Amino acid sequence: MISEMHKRWLEGRGLTEIIAEHMGCYSGKRDQDGSVIQDENGDIFVFPFIRHGVEVGAKYRGPQKTFWQKKSGEKRFFNADVLEDPMVQSGDAALIITEGEIDAISVAACGVPFVVSVPDGAPPPRDSTGKLIRVPQGCDDIEFGSDTKYSFLANDWEIISKIPRIIIAADNDEAGQRLSEELARRLDRVRCSFVVYPTGCKDFNEVLVQHGPQAVLDCIASAKPYPIDGLYKEEDFPPTDPIKTYSTGWALVDGYIKPHLGAFMVVGGFPGHGKSTWTMQLVANLAKLHKWPIAVASFEMQIAPYVTHAIMGAAMGCKFTHGSVALQEKAKAFINKYFTFIAPNRSDLDTEHDIDWLIDKMQTAVIREGVKCVLIDPWNEIEHRKRSDESHTEYIGRAIKKLKSFAMQYNVLVIVVVHPTKASSQMDSEELGLYNLADSSHWANKADLGVIIGRIGDPEYDTTTGIYVKKIRYQPDAGKIGYAVLEFNTESRLFS
């Protein structure tokens, strides 16, 4: 039985004593031993935790909105017997979990009986310092034997674990958000959805009071699945424009390849065919035409004067030493404005100048200098430290993955110059492919842009050079497979 006082209280929440009694609720009073017993005129409202028709625990709401629970009672969901309903177990109906019992009763009042409420409300959202508590997605840190706050899950886990569809409807506040995340990671996000309440409402009872039963049903019908890393619908992606491409500085080459930010570009070719010289001129063009800050990681050529002269010469349009003093000063200003160099200190025998060291320096260059492009020349001269349990090609795959992740994370064009394998030495440049580079097919499989630079004819005498474009991931926006021909001027050391 429910007292008149509690009937009025329920009416103020948009509920009736009929639905509350149907879910086992009653009014009570303190007995002589302090326990709560049923009383039709009592001032304590009882939310019983019923399992298989028997009250095994209870939450009490006393005057002045005081709450406590039945001594030695079991931790169970409010309305827990619905867990075994065939509709819930089959997935024909979703199980709805609310933060408070009144919200569960509100859902049932709207004609949806498949609803339970957690027995203890929401956990505190902030730690002792006032910082929001970050809830991990996984549950590796949870010891279920000592997970007392959520023991109501363990007590019915055999039944709960078989429920295919669960809608979590905690309060729309910080504490409710933490409860939602804690439940989702224990119940498995794959089968969980969440509700979005109308503006100004924090729970289902407020939705019922302010907007009526249909609004509650609409919230349930429009519940959204919890995001799963790596699994998306088309509508989950924000609107994005096609990739923006940039000129290489050679009109003939632009017809086949146009670099873009966030890309991983591989440049290969036989020794002496001009791949490093062409790539140095390419990054100089990107800086000159598009005002890109560039980082050059050189592991083979001495930075000054060889690398710096190659870049400044490309900016000047002639060999650096052949330019006037004024032109040289202008080129020095250009290189100091746009270029940062990454090079190991060879006298430092304690530091491992490996891929992790390189990426750390690349990250610093991006943050400090705003770098848009990183050139690594050549790959083969980096200190390669593969794990004892991985093959050479597995190591290359792992290293490339790090470079590609860096390119995408920082929206930077990463260019790697790679020597071919010794086994490919009998090929001509047109035959040479990305699969023939540095002992791994990963160069071909993982490149967004792939180019082979090779002399046409005898590289000792001939200067005509093929720019063989072997890989374009985003065709036709970033180019197409084919080749362009440039002439190499041995005096200026430039391609045109």
matplotlib code that plots the C-alpha trace (Angstrom):
import matplotlib.pyplot as plt

x = [0.0, 1.1, 0.2, -1.7, 1.4, 3.3, 0.5, 0.7, 4.4, 4.1, 1.5, 3.9, 6.3, 3.7, 3.2, 0.4, 0.4, -0.8, 2.4, 4.5, 2.7, 3.0, 6.8, 6.6, 6.9, 5.1, 5.0, 6.6, 7.6, 10.3, 9.8, 11.0, 14.3, 14.9, 14.0, 11.3, 8.0, 5.1, 2.5, -0.2, 0.3, 4.1, 6.4, 9.1, 8.8, 10.3, 11.9, 12.3, 14.9, 13.0, 14.5, 12.3, 9.4, 11.2, 12.4, 16.1, 17.0, 15.5, 16.3, 14.4, 13.4, 12.6, 11.4, 13.6, 14.8, 17.0, 18.1, 19.4, 19.3, 18.1, 20.7, 22.4, 20.3, 21.6, 22.8, 20.4, 18.8, 15.5, 12.9, 15.5, 13.1, 12.6, 16.2, 14.8, 11.9, 12.1, 11.8, 14.9, 16.8, 16.1, 16.9, 13.4, 13.3, 16.3, 17.0, 16.9, 19.1, 18.4, 20.2, 17.2, 14.2, 11.8, 13.2, 12.7, 9.1, 8.6, 9.7, 7.4, 4.5, 5.0, 4.4, 7.9, 8.3, 11.8, 13.6, 15.8, 17.6, 21.0, 20.7, 23.3, 23.0, 26.0, 29.6, 31.4, 32.6, 35.7, 38.6, 39.8, 41.6, 38.5, 39.6, 37.1, 37.8, 38.8, 37.0, 38.9, 36.9, 38.3, 37.8, 41.3, 41.7, 38.6, 38.8, 35.2, 35.6, 36.2, 34.1, 31.7, 30.1, 28.9, 28.3, 24.7, 26.0, 28.0, 25.0, 23.0, 25.9, 24.9, 21.6, 22.9, 25.7, 23.2, 21.2, 22.0, 20.7, 21.1, 20.2, 21.9, 19.9, 21.8, 21.3, 22.6, 25.2, 28.9, 28.0, 25.6, 28.2, 30.7, 28.0, 27.2, 30.9, 31.4, 28.4, 29.2, 32.7, 31.5, 28.6, 30.5, 30.1, 29.2, 25.8, 25.2, 23.4, 22.8, 19.9, 19.9, 17.3, 15.5, 17.2, 16.6, 16.0, 18.5, 16.5, 13.5, 11.2, 11.9, 11.2, 7.9, 6.8, 7.9, 7.1, 4.9, 5.1, 5.7, 8.9, 10.1, 9.3, 11.1, 14.2, 14.3, 13.6, 16.4, 19.1, 22.5, 25.1, 28.2, 31.1, 33.6, 37.1, 37.6, 33.8, 31.8, 28.8, 29.0, 27.1, 29.8, 32.4, 32.5, 32.2, 35.6, 36.8, 38.9, 42.6, 44.3, 47.3, 50.3, 52.5, 56.0, 57.4, 57.7, 54.7, 55.5, 55.7, 52.5, 50.6, 51.5, 52.0, 51.0, 52.0, 49.5, 49.7, 49.3, 50.8, 53.7, 55.9, 58.6, 61.3, 63.6, 66.3, 69.7, 72.8, 74.0, 70.7, 69.7, 67.1, 68.5, 69.2, 65.7, 64.1, 66.2, 65.0, 61.4, 61.4, 63.0, 60.2, 57.6, 59.1, 59.5, 56.1, 53.9, 55.8, 56.1, 58.6, 60.6, 62.7, 65.5, 66.9, 70.2, 71.9, 74.3, 75.3, 77.1, 74.5, 76.9, 77.8, 76.5, 72.8, 72.5, 74.1, 71.8, 68.7, 70.0, 71.0, 67.5, 66.1, 68.5, 68.0, 71.8, 74.7, 75.1, 78.8, 78.0, 75.6, 76.4, 77.0, 73.6, 71.9, 73.7, 72.7, 69.1, 69.4, 70.8, 67.9, 65.5, 67.0, 67.2, 63.5, 62.1, 64.5, 65.4, 67.9, 67.9, 71.2, 72.8, 75.8, 78.3, 80.5, 77.6, 78.1, 75.5, 72.4, 70.7, 69.8, 67.0, 63.5, 62.2, 64.9, 64.1, 60.4, 61.0, 63.1, 60.4, 57.8, 59.9, 60.3, 56.6, 55.8, 58.6, 58.9, 55.5, 57.1, 54.8, 57.1, 59.9, 62.5, 64.4, 67.4, 68.2, 66.3, 69.1, 71.5, 69.3, 70.4, 68.0, 67.3, 64.9, 63.6, 65.1, 61.8, 61.1, 62.4, 63.9, 60.7, 58.6, 60.8, 60.4, 56.7, 56.6, 58.9, 56.8, 53.6, 55.2, 56.1, 52.6, 50.9, 53.1, 52.2, 48.5, 48.5, 50.4, 49.1, 52.7, 54.1, 56.7, 59.2, 61.6, 64.4, 65.1, 67.9, 67.0, 68.0, 71.2, 69.1, 67.6, 70.9, 70.4, 67.1, 66.8, 65.1, 61.8, 61.5, 62.5, 59.5, 58.7, 58.7, 62.4, 63.3, 65.2, 64.2, 60.5, 57.3, 56.0, 57.4, 55.0, 52.0, 52.1, 53.2, 50.6, 52.9, 55.7, 58.3, 61.4, 64.1, 66.3, 68.5, 67.5, 70.6, 74.0, 73.9, 77.6, 77.0, 73.3, 71.3, 67.7, 65.9, 62.7, 60.3, 58.5, 55.3, 54.6, 52.0, 49.2, 46.7, 44.2, 43.8, 43.1, 43.2, 46.9, 48.0, 48.1, 50.5, 53.0, 56.2, 57.5, 60.9, 63.2, 66.7, 69.4, 71.8, 75.2, 76.4, 73.6, 72.9, 69.1, 66.3, 64.1]
y = [0.0, 3.6, 6.4, 9.5, 11.6, 9.4, 9.4, 13.2, 13.0, 10.6, 12.7, 15.6, 13.5, 12.6, 9.1, 7.1, 4.7, 2.0, 1.8, 2.2, -0.6, -2.8, -2.4, -3.4, -0.1, 0.7, 3.0, 2.0, 3.2, 2.4, -0.6, -0.8, -2.4, 0.3, -1.8, -0.6, -2.3, -1.8, 0.8, 2.4, 5.7, 5.5, 8.4, 6.2, 5.3, 1.9, 0.8, -2.9, -5.0, -8.0, -11.2, -14.1, -12.5, -12.1, -8.9, -9.3, -5.7, -2.2, 1.5, 3.8, 7.4, 9.2, 12.7, 15.5, 13.3, 11.1, 7.8, 4.6, 0.9, -2.2, -3.6, -6.8, -6.5, -7.8, -5.3, -5.9, -3.8, -2.3, -4.3, -7.0, -9.8, -8.2, -9.3, -12.8, -11.6, -13.5, -10.3, -8.9, -12.1, -12.5, -8.9, -8.1, -5.5, -3.5, -3.5, 0.1, 1.0, 4.2, 6.0, 6.4, 4.3, 7.2, 7.3, 3.5, 3.9, 6.8, 4.6, 1.8, 4.4, 5.1, 1.5, 0.1, -2.5, -3.6, -1.2, -1.4, 1.1, 0.8, 0.5, 3.1, 6.0, 7.5, 7.5, 10.9, 12.4, 14.2, 13.1, 14.7, 17.5, 18.4, 16.9, 15.0, 11.2, 9.8, 6.4, 4.0, 2.2, -1.2, -3.1, -4.6, -2.6, -4.0, -6.9, -8.2, -9.9, -6.6, -4.4, -3.7, -0.5, -2.6, -5.9, -5.7, -6.6, -9.6, -10.9, -11.3, -11.6, -15.0, -13.4, -10.0, -11.3, -12.9, -9.7, -8.5, -4.9, -2.4, 1.3, 3.2, 6.2, 7.8, 11.5, 14.2, 15.6, 14.8, 12.0, 10.5, 10.6, 8.7, 6.1, 5.7, 5.1, 2.7, 0.7, 0.6, -0.7, -3.5, -4.5, -4.2, -1.1, -3.2, -4.0, -0.6, 2.5, 5.9, 8.3, 12.1, 14.0, 17.1, 20.4, 21.3, 17.7, 15.6, 12.3, 10.4, 11.7, 15.3, 14.3, 12.8, 15.8, 18.5, 16.8, 13.8, 10.1, 10.3, 12.3, 9.5, 6.9, 9.1, 9.2, 5.5, 4.9, 7.3, 5.9, 5.9, 3.1, 3.8, 4.8, 1.9, 2.8, 1.9, 1.3, 4.1, 5.0, 7.5, 10.1, 9.9, 11.6, 15.4, 17.0, 17.1, 18.5, 16.5, 16.5, 19.8, 19.1, 21.3, 21.9, 20.2, 23.2, 21.3, 21.6, 18.3, 16.4, 18.0, 16.1, 12.8, 13.6, 16.4, 16.1, 16.7, 17.1, 14.0, 11.8, 9.3, 9.6, 7.2, 8.2, 5.5, 5.1, 3.7, 5.5, 8.3, 8.7, 11.9, 10.9, 12.9, 15.9, 15.8, 15.4, 18.3, 20.5, 19.3, 20.4, 23.7, 24.2, 23.4, 26.0, 28.6, 28.2, 27.4, 28.9, 25.6, 25.2, 22.1, 19.7, 17.7, 14.7, 13.8, 10.6, 10.3, 13.7, 16.3, 19.1, 22.0, 22.8, 19.9, 19.7, 23.4, 24.4, 22.0, 23.7, 27.2, 26.6, 25.3, 28.5, 30.7, 28.8, 28.2, 26.5, 28.3, 29.1, 30.7, 33.2, 36.8, 37.8, 39.5, 36.3, 34.1, 36.3, 36.1, 32.3, 32.1, 34.2, 31.8, 28.6, 30.0, 31.1, 27.9, 25.0, 23.1, 20.3, 17.0, 15.2, 12.9, 13.9, 11.2, 11.9, 11.0, 7.3, 6.9, 8.0, 5.6, 7.6, 5.2, 5.7, 6.8, 9.4, 10.6, 10.9, 12.7, 15.3, 15.5, 16.2, 19.0, 20.5, 20.5, 22.0, 24.6, 25.5, 24.7, 22.2, 21.0, 18.6, 16.2, 14.8, 11.7, 11.0, 8.2, 5.5, 3.0, 5.1, 5.4, 3.3, 0.4, -1.5, -4.3, -6.4, -9.8, -11.5, -9.7, -10.0, -7.2, -6.7, -6.7, -4.0, -1.9, -2.3, -1.2, 1.8, 2.9, 2.6, 5.1, 7.5, 7.2, 7.8, 10.8, 12.2, 11.8, 13.0, 16.2, 16.7, 16.7, 15.4, 12.8, 12.0, 9.1, 8.5, 4.7, 2.8, -0.3, -3.8, -5.2, -7.9, -5.2, -3.8, -5.4, -3.6, -0.4, 2.6, 2.2, -1.5, -0.6, -0.5, 0.3, -3.5, -3.4, -1.0, -1.8, -5.4, -4.9, -4.8, -2.4, 0.6, -0.3, -1.3, 1.6, 4.6, 7.2, 8.6, 6.6, 7.8, 6.3, 8.7, 7.3, 8.4, 7.5, 6.0, 6.0, 7.9, 8.7, 10.7, 11.2, 13.8, 13.1, 11.8, 9.9, 10.7, 7.4, 7.7, 4.2, 4.8, 7.3, 6.4, 9.1, 9.1, 11.3, 14.1, 13.5, 12.4, 9.2, 6.4, 7.3, 9.2, 12.6, 13.5, 16.3, 17.4, 17.6, 20.5, 19.4, 22.9, 24.3, 20.8, 21.4, 19.6, 21.4]
z = [0.0, -0.7, 1.7, 0.7, 1.2, -1.2, -3.7, -3.9, -4.2, -7.1, -8.8, -8.6, -10.6, -13.2, -11.8, -10.2, -7.3, -9.6, -11.6, -8.5, -6.7, -9.9, -9.6, -5.9, -4.2, -0.9, 2.1, 5.4, 8.8, 11.3, 13.5, 17.1, 16.0, 13.4, 10.4, 8.0, 7.8, 5.5, 6.7, 4.6, 6.5, 6.6, 5.7, 4.2, 0.5, -0.2, -3.5, -3.1, -4.8, -5.8, -7.2, -8.3, -6.5, -3.2, -1.7, -1.2, -0.5, -0.6, -0.8, 1.4, 0.8, 4.1, 5.0, 3.9, 0.9, 3.0, 1.5, 3.0, 2.2, 3.9, 6.3, 5.0, 1.8, -1.6, -4.2, -7.1, -9.9, -9.0, -11.1, -11.7, -12.5, -15.9, -16.8, -17.5, -19.7, -23.0, -25.0, -23.3, -23.6, -27.3, -28.1, -29.4, -26.7, -25.3, -21.5, -20.3, -17.3, -15.5, -12.7, -10.3, -9.5, -10.2, -13.8, -14.2, -13.0, -15.4, -18.3, -17.2, -16.9, -20.6, -21.5, -21.6, -18.8, -19.7, -17.4, -14.3, -12.1, -10.4, -6.6, -5.6, -8.1, -9.8, -8.5, -7.9, -11.1, -9.7, -7.6, -4.4, -6.3, -8.2, -11.5, -13.6, -13.4, -16.8, -17.3, -19.6, -22.3, -21.4, -18.2, -17.7, -14.5, -12.9, -10.5, -10.5, -7.1, -5.4, -7.7, -4.8, -6.3, -9.2, -7.4, -8.6, -12.1, -10.8, -8.8, -12.0, -14.5, -15.9, -17.0, -17.9, -20.0, -22.4, -23.1, -26.6, -26.4, -23.6, -23.4, -20.7, -19.5, -16.7, -15.7, -17.9, -15.6, -14.7, -12.3, -14.7, -17.5, -15.3, -14.4, -18.1, -19.0, -16.1, -17.1, -20.7, -20.2, -17.9, -20.1, -23.3, -25.5, -28.5, -27.1, -25.4, -26.6, -24.9, -24.9, -25.5, -23.5, -24.7, -23.8, -20.1, -19.0, -17.1, -16.7, -17.9, -15.1, -16.2, -19.8, -18.7, -16.6, -19.1, -22.4, -21.8, -22.5, -26.2, -25.6, -23.4, -26.1, -28.7, -26.6, -26.3, -30.0, -31.0, -28.6, -30.3, -30.1, -28.1, -30.4, -31.1, -32.2, -35.8, -36.5, -38.0, -40.1, -42.9, -40.8, -38.1, -40.3, -40.3, -43.8, -45.4, -48.7, -51.2, -50.6, -51.5, -53.8, -54.5, -57.5, -57.5, -59.4, -62.7, -64.9, -66.7, -63.4, -62.1, -64.7, -62.9, -59.2, -56.9, -53.2, -50.4, -46.7, -44.6, -47.3, -47.1, -50.2, -51.3, -53.7, -55.1, -57.8, -58.5, -57.0, -59.3, -61.1, -59.2, -56.7, -53.8, -56.0, -57.5, -54.0, -52.6, -55.5, -54.9, -51.2, -52.2, -54.7, -52.0, -49.7, -52.5, -54.1, -51.1, -48.2, -46.4, -43.6, -44.3, -42.2, -43.8, -42.1, -43.7, -42.7, -45.7, -47.0, -44.9, -44.2, -44.8, -47.4, -49.6, -48.6, -47.9, -51.2, -53.1, -51.5, -51.9, -55.5, -56.3, -54.7, -56.8, -60.0, -60.4, -58.6, -55.3, -55.8, -59.2, -57.8, -57.0, -53.4, -53.2, -54.6, -52.2, -49.2, -50.4, -50.7, -47.1, -45.8, -47.7, -46.2, -42.7, -42.9, -44.3, -43.5, -40.3, -40.4, -38.5, -38.2, -35.7, -33.7, -34.8, -31.8, -29.5, -29.0, -26.3, -28.2, -30.6, -33.7, -34.6, -35.9, -32.5, -32.2, -35.6, -35.0, -31.7, -33.7, -36.4, -33.7, -32.2, -35.7, -36.3, -32.9, -32.8, -36.5, -38.0, -40.4, -43.2, -44.9, -43.6, -46.0, -44.8, -47.0, -47.2, -45.3, -45.5, -43.4, -40.3, -37.4, -37.7, -34.5, -35.1, -32.3, -31.7, -32.6, -35.9, -39.4, -41.4, -43.4, -40.2, -38.8, -41.9, -41.8, -38.1, -38.9, -41.9, -39.8, -37.3, -40.1, -41.7, -38.4, -37.8, -41.3, -40.6, -37.0, -37.8, -41.3, -42.7, -46.0, -45.1, -48.0, -47.7, -50.1, -50.4, -52.2, -54.2, -53.3, -54.7, -56.5, -58.7, -60.0, -63.4, -64.0, -65.9, -64.2, -66.0, -64.7, -61.2, -58.9, -55.3, -54.6, -55.3, -52.6, -49.4, -48.9, -48.3, -50.2, -47.5, -49.5, -52.3, -50.2, -47.7, -49.8, -50.7, -53.4, -55.0, -57.5, -59.2, -60.5, -63.2, -66.0, -69.5, -71.1, -69.5, -66.2, -66.6, -69.7, -70.3, -68.5, -69.6, -66.5, -66.2, -63.3, -63.1, -61.0, -59.6, -56.9, -56.4, -53.7, -54.4, -58.2, -60.0, -57.4, -56.6, -60.0, -62.1, -63.0, -65.8, -66.3, -67.2, -68.6, -67.2, -68.2, -65.6, -66.0, -64.8, -64.4, -62.3, -60.7, -61.4, -63.2, -65.6]

ax = plt.figure().add_subplot(projection="3d")
ax.plot(x, y, z, "-o")
ax.set_aspect("equal")
plt.show()
